[in-house]
Amino acid sequence: MLNNTNYDAIVVGSGISGGWAAKELTEKGLNVLILERGRPVEHVKDYVTEHKGIWDFKYRNMPDRELYDKEYFVQKNNHAFSELTRHFFNNDLKNPYDYNEDKPFYWLRGDVLGGRSLTWGRQVYRFSELDFKANKQDNHGVDWPIRYDDIKDWYSYVEKFIGVSGQAENLPQLPDSEFLPPMQFTKIEQDMKNSIAEHFDDRMMTIGRCAILTKPHNGRAPCHYCGPCHRGCMTGSYFSSQSSTLPAAKKTGKLTIRSHSVVEKLDYDPLTKKVTGVQVIDANSKEKILFTSKLVFLCASTVGSTQILLHSKSENFPNGLANSSGVLGHYLMDHTIGMSAMGVIPGSEEDYHYGNRPNGTYIPRFKNLNKQQTSFLRGYGYQGWGGRMDWRGTHAAKSGFGKDFKEDLQQPGPWGVGLIGFGECLPRFENYMKLSTSKVDSYGIPQVEFNFEWSKNELDMREDMAKEGEAILKACGAIDIELSTHIHPGGGAIHEMGTARMGNDPKTSVLNNFNQCHDVANVYVTDGSCMTSASCVNPSLTYMALTARAVDHAVKQLATNFS
Amino acid sequence: MSRRRFLKQAAIVLGASISTSVTAAVLKGASNKVTSNMSKLSSQQLSALTLLSERIIPKTDTPGAIDAGVPDFINIIVSQWYNDEERLAFFSGLKAMDSFCIKQCNCPLVQASPVQLDSVLTEFEMQAVKHEKALHETTTHEKTSPEQTSKPIFTTLRELVVVGFFTSKVGATQALVHNHMAGKFVGDYPLSKVGKAWAPFY
């Protein structure tokens, strides 16, 4: 066990939250060490598939089925996972968890510097007052220790840095961000927006709000509309740790990044009631190294951070560090996803679009806003699209072969439209992750196992999502509508959260209103594990805002030695 | 007209659940057990496939299946990507086409004229339509798609040709318009200015 340089702060993880923590801490003058379990990925240089033609791949974009079944049996369920992006993802064989095929929970994880910030969906929406009040209002989970007013300036702060494209709509349930110009609707999406406004007084459609630049911003170039962001972006036009936060942190000269560093546990000193160091196993040499610091930010992802805390047992914390409440690992949430309505809108055959827009449309939540209208609690939103189909979606329906068949496929197909529901999930004690008592990984660290089921509330919401989706598409003139009430297993929306929740009461929560552990003053957790409820909007923007806010608090606390 | 439901594309947003077919796999792969039994096509089979694929997507004012290397693509998929069951189904389908050709035209596929090849393809398309109809009458509204292995050979073959063609460099950049460094996004743009479909991104 080596002792290593003493850092002011250690950040575990380099994804969306970790990158933000490192940027903020270094800019406030602290010497920071990032510990990343995965391999390094260098901006531009390591985007090895960017702009490559699909013909450059042996099976084009088809999965290498044998390999995936053996080594990526979980990751293959990620919508962004394919041969074009596989190098950014975790190898399920090399880094296993206790995956139960009969009762699956998908832990979809990156295994590189930058984490899932490289492959995320880039959709950014603010939580609203409604979201922060939800638990208190219907008495599920515990009350958030913060309200919208506590975080709104931090939302603005991070949005101004990352660059968010979107359209202000002045909706109470979906507060506006600091917007760069919105991306354009396609012709049919504009028609849909108009039809929805005409037929419904309770709902509307806006363009997706995304962390993609529509004009030059903070030294980064705007989107060049090549399409597949998840391969990486040489112009840094979408927000990733590589394009945004890590360069800012590096610029201070106070950042050290150590990749291939698997955090095993945190060392706790009962005398000072603080964490004194972070125990690391080098992924290549398997050597154990201790890094010491005055402050630790856990940003290893929801499951990753909670796993570290659960494994950091001591006499004082026999059930995991900062777990005097016993709720660590519990209240695991994800968004429901899979419910959809799709159809075809006839006509507009002379209209097309130009360029590859890496963004869709959004219908914000419209159920149970001011009063309880349904048998289920809370609500859902839709991400959608309206674009002309191409050969992939049309060839199977055509008859014949030969010249006419070919030339038909060389033309765009009809306008396909779709809505995919994202439903809020209630926080429940029964949904939890824990450490296996029998299985360890290659580092000797206990594997994670999940116990997760959708509750009646999530299941009851499905019918409504499909029914309202159909009503919306019909109002827009769609035909050939297909509905799905299929629901992905937990983890499938890649919005897992809630396992080290924030709360006012140390007896029922792990973190306080500044993401600081109630039990251990110099440990902050600012990734998805901190979430007290899930809302139905994509959560990453909230992680960023909470991280920046937590750093501001932590640095002030550090000055007074957490007294 | 539409014999089969459109596969809807969640091109921009998220992978919607679609059928387990080669197209679906290109869109976003589902997978099942593959045994790595490399079993390359014989030169006879490859020749037959070369002729058939060029009839399905012929050279016009743009390159055709042969120009796009479709036969090699099919060879890779059938010998390396298919599992045993899929491969067997494919070979027996191809054999059935060859037998039909011998019966109907007095020669195997490799010696058949374009007109004869077309007559074989037409026959097998008819069989595929019948199969489709029968399937449609027996299945409930449960959205399951027939497994690759139970697909008629015409359906399988045509899909392989289409996918192989439009995902090739020649197909994507010459038969379609490849605009991957567009530089801008215009939501309402006249088709007349493009003339053809854009090649999709992945």
HADDOCK unambig.tbl for C-alpha pairs under 7 A between the chains (distance, minus, plus):
assign (segid A and resid 54 and name CA) (segid B and resid 167 and name CA) 6.31 0.50 0.50
assign (segid A and resid 55 and name CA) (segid B and resid 167 and name CA) 5.84 0.50 0.50
assign (segid A and resid 55 and name CA) (segid B and resid 168 and name CA) 4.94 0.50 0.50
assign (segid A and resid 55 and name CA) (segid B and resid 169 and name CA) 5.66 0.50 0.50
assign (segid A and resid 60 and name CA) (segid B and resid 167 and name CA) 6.69 0.50 0.50
assign (segid A and resid 61 and name CA) (segid B and resid 26 and name CA) 4.81 0.50 0.50
assign (segid A and resid 62 and name CA) (segid B and resid 25 and name CA) 4.98 0.50 0.50
assign (segid A and resid 62 and name CA) (segid B and resid 26 and name CA) 4.63 0.50 0.50
assign (segid A and resid 62 and name CA) (segid B and resid 29 and name CA) 5.81 0.50 0.50
assign (segid A and resid 63 and name CA) (segid B and resid 25 and name CA) 6.58 0.50 0.50
assign (segid A and resid 63 and name CA) (segid B and resid 29 and name CA) 5.16 0.50 0.50
assign (segid A and resid 65 and name CA) (segid B and resid 31 and name CA) 5.14 0.50 0.50
assign (segid A and resid 65 and name CA) (segid B and resid 32 and name CA) 6.34 0.50 0.50
assign (segid A and resid 65 and name CA) (segid B and resid 34 and name CA) 6.63 0.50 0.50
assign (segid A and resid 66 and name CA) (segid B and resid 33 and name CA) 6.38 0.50 0.50
assign (segid A and resid 66 and name CA) (segid B and resid 34 and name CA) 5.44 0.50 0.50
assign (segid A and resid 79 and name CA) (segid B and resid 14 and name CA) 6.15 0.50 0.50
assign (segid A and resid 79 and name CA) (segid B and resid 15 and name CA) 5.42 0.50 0.50
assign (segid A and resid 184 and name CA) (segid B and resid 186 and name CA) 6.58 0.50 0.50
assign (segid A and resid 184 and name CA) (segid B and resid 187 and name CA) 5.35 0.50 0.50
assign (segid A and resid 185 and name CA) (segid B and resid 187 and name CA) 5.22 0.50 0.50
assign (segid A and resid 186 and name CA) (segid B and resid 187 and name CA) 3.83 0.50 0.50
assign (segid A and resid 186 and name CA) (segid B and resid 188 and name CA) 5.49 0.50 0.50
assign (segid A and resid 187 and name CA) (segid B and resid 187 and name CA) 6.02 0.50 0.50
assign (segid A and resid 187 and name CA) (segid B and resid 188 and name CA) 5.01 0.50 0.50
assign (segid A and resid 224 and name CA) (segid B and resid 181 and name CA) 6.21 0.50 0.50
assign (segid A and resid 224 and name CA) (segid B and resid 182 and name CA) 6.28 0.50 0.50
assign (segid A and resid 224 and name CA) (segid B and resid 183 and name CA) 4.11 0.50 0.50
assign (segid A and resid 224 and name CA) (segid B and resid 184 and name CA) 6.08 0.50 0.50
assign (segid A and resid 225 and name CA) (segid B and resid 181 and name CA) 6.41 0.50 0.50
assign (segid A and resid 225 and name CA) (segid B and resid 182 and name CA) 5.67 0.50 0.50
assign (segid A and resid 225 and name CA) (segid B and resid 183 and name CA) 5.59 0.50 0.50
assign (segid A and resid 225 and name CA) (segid B and resid 184 and name CA) 5.92 0.50 0.50
assign (segid A and resid 225 and name CA) (segid B and resid 185 and name CA) 6.49 0.50 0.50
assign (segid A and resid 226 and name CA) (segid B and resid 180 and name CA) 4.59 0.50 0.50
assign (segid A and resid 226 and name CA) (segid B and resid 181 and name CA) 5.01 0.50 0.50
assign (segid A and resid 226 and name CA) (segid B and resid 182 and name CA) 6.24 0.50 0.50
assign (segid A and resid 227 and name CA) (segid B and resid 201 and name CA) 6.06 0.50 0.50
assign (segid A and resid 228 and name CA) (segid B and resid 201 and name CA) 6.55 0.50 0.50
assign (segid A and resid 228 and name CA) (segid B and resid 202 and name CA) 6.06 0.50 0.50
assign (segid A and resid 338 and name CA) (segid B and resid 16 and name CA) 6.91 0.50 0.50
assign (segid A and resid 342 and name CA) (segid B and resid 8 and name CA) 6.89 0.50 0.50
assign (segid A and resid 350 and name CA) (segid B and resid 190 and name CA) 5.97 0.50 0.50
assign (segid A and resid 350 and name CA) (segid B and resid 191 and name CA) 5.31 0.50 0.50
assign (segid A and resid 351 and name CA) (segid B and resid 188 and name CA) 6.34 0.50 0.50
assign (segid A and resid 351 and name CA) (segid B and resid 189 and name CA) 5.89 0.50 0.50
assign (segid A and resid 351 and name CA) (segid B and resid 190 and name CA) 4.85 0.50 0.50
assign (segid A and resid 351 and name CA) (segid B and resid 191 and name CA) 5.41 0.50 0.50
assign (segid A and resid 352 and name CA) (segid B and resid 188 and name CA) 5.94 0.50 0.50
assign (segid A and resid 352 and name CA) (segid B and resid 189 and name CA) 4.96 0.50 0.50
assign (segid A and resid 352 and name CA) (segid B and resid 190 and name CA) 5.48 0.50 0.50
assign (segid A and resid 352 and name CA) (segid B and resid 191 and name CA) 5.12 0.50 0.50
assign (segid A and resid 353 and name CA) (segid B and resid 186 and name CA) 5.70 0.50 0.50
assign (segid A and resid 353 and name CA) (segid B and resid 187 and name CA) 4.87 0.50 0.50
assign (segid A and resid 353 and name CA) (segid B and resid 188 and name CA) 5.21 0.50 0.50
assign (segid A and resid 353 and name CA) (segid B and resid 189 and name CA) 4.77 0.50 0.50
assign (segid A and resid 354 and name CA) (segid B and resid 185 and name CA) 5.46 0.50 0.50
assign (segid A and resid 354 and name CA) (segid B and resid 186 and name CA) 4.90 0.50 0.50
assign (segid A and resid 354 and name CA) (segid B and resid 187 and name CA) 6.53 0.50 0.50
assign (segid A and resid 354 and name CA) (segid B and resid 189 and name CA) 6.10 0.50 0.50
assign (segid A and resid 355 and name CA) (segid B and resid 179 and name CA) 6.77 0.50 0.50
assign (segid A and resid 355 and name CA) (segid B and resid 182 and name CA) 4.96 0.50 0.50
assign (segid A and resid 355 and name CA) (segid B and resid 184 and name CA) 5.94 0.50 0.50
assign (segid A and resid 355 and name CA) (segid B and resid 185 and name CA) 4.63 0.50 0.50
assign (segid A and resid 355 and name CA) (segid B and resid 186 and name CA) 6.65 0.50 0.50
assign (segid A and resid 356 and name CA) (segid B and resid 185 and name CA) 6.55 0.50 0.50
assign (segid A and resid 357 and name CA) (segid B and resid 185 and name CA) 6.24 0.50 0.50
assign (segid A and resid 358 and name CA) (segid B and resid 12 and name CA) 6.07 0.50 0.50
assign (segid A and resid 359 and name CA) (segid B and resid 12 and name CA) 6.13 0.50 0.50
assign (segid A and resid 359 and name CA) (segid B and resid 13 and name CA) 6.80 0.50 0.50
assign (segid A and resid 360 and name CA) (segid B and resid 12 and name CA) 6.22 0.50 0.50
assign (segid A and resid 360 and name CA) (segid B and resid 13 and name CA) 6.03 0.50 0.50
assign (segid A and resid 384 and name CA) (segid B and resid 13 and name CA) 6.66 0.50 0.50
assign (segid A and resid 389 and name CA) (segid B and resid 9 and name CA) 6.90 0.50 0.50
assign (segid A and resid 390 and name CA) (segid B and resid 197 and name CA) 6.87 0.50 0.50
assign (segid A and resid 392 and name CA) (segid B and resid 23 and name CA) 6.28 0.50 0.50
assign (segid A and resid 393 and name CA) (segid B and resid 6 and name CA) 5.78 0.50 0.50
assign (segid A and resid 393 and name CA) (segid B and resid 7 and name CA) 4.57 0.50 0.50
assign (segid A and resid 393 and name CA) (segid B and resid 8 and name CA) 5.69 0.50 0.50
assign (segid A and resid 393 and name CA) (segid B and resid 9 and name CA) 6.10 0.50 0.50
assign (segid A and resid 394 and name CA) (segid B and resid 6 and name CA) 5.71 0.50 0.50
assign (segid A and resid 394 and name CA) (segid B and resid 7 and name CA) 6.71 0.50 0.50
assign (segid A and resid 396 and name CA) (segid B and resid 4 and name CA) 6.54 0.50 0.50
assign (segid A and resid 397 and name CA) (segid B and resid 2 and name CA) 5.04 0.50 0.50
assign (segid A and resid 397 and name CA) (segid B and resid 3 and name CA) 5.49 0.50 0.50
assign (segid A and resid 397 and name CA) (segid B and resid 4 and name CA) 4.61 0.50 0.50
assign (segid A and resid 397 and name CA) (segid B and resid 5 and name CA) 6.19 0.50 0.50
assign (segid A and resid 397 and name CA) (segid B and resid 6 and name CA) 6.02 0.50 0.50
assign (segid A and resid 398 and name CA) (segid B and resid 1 and name CA) 6.97 0.50 0.50
assign (segid A and resid 398 and name CA) (segid B and resid 2 and name CA) 6.23 0.50 0.50
assign (segid A and resid 401 and name CA) (segid B and resid 56 and name CA) 4.73 0.50 0.50
assign (segid A and resid 401 and name CA) (segid B and resid 57 and name CA) 6.96 0.50 0.50
assign (segid A and resid 402 and name CA) (segid B and resid 55 and name CA) 5.54 0.50 0.50
assign (segid A and resid 402 and name CA) (segid B and resid 56 and name CA) 4.53 0.50 0.50
assign (segid A and resid 402 and name CA) (segid B and resid 57 and name CA) 5.30 0.50 0.50
assign (segid A and resid 402 and name CA) (segid B and resid 58 and name CA) 5.99 0.50 0.50
assign (segid A and resid 403 and name CA) (segid B and resid 57 and name CA) 6.59 0.50 0.50
assign (segid A and resid 403 and name CA) (segid B and resid 58 and name CA) 6.12 0.50 0.50
assign (segid A and resid 403 and name CA) (segid B and resid 60 and name CA) 6.98 0.50 0.50
assign (segid A and resid 406 and name CA) (segid B and resid 57 and name CA) 5.65 0.50 0.50
assign (segid A and resid 410 and name CA) (segid B and resid 175 and name CA) 6.37 0.50 0.50
assign (segid A and resid 410 and name CA) (segid B and resid 176 and name CA) 5.88 0.50 0.50
assign (segid A and resid 410 and name CA) (segid B and resid 196 and name CA) 5.76 0.50 0.50
assign (segid A and resid 410 and name CA) (segid B and resid 197 and name CA) 5.63 0.50 0.50
assign (segid A and resid 411 and name CA) (segid B and resid 196 and name CA) 4.88 0.50 0.50
assign (segid A and resid 411 and name CA) (segid B and resid 197 and name CA) 4.70 0.50 0.50
assign (segid A and resid 412 and name CA) (segid B and resid 196 and name CA) 6.74 0.50 0.50
assign (segid A and resid 412 and name CA) (segid B and resid 197 and name CA) 4.56 0.50 0.50
assign (segid A and resid 416 and name CA) (segid B and resid 8 and name CA) 6.75 0.50 0.50
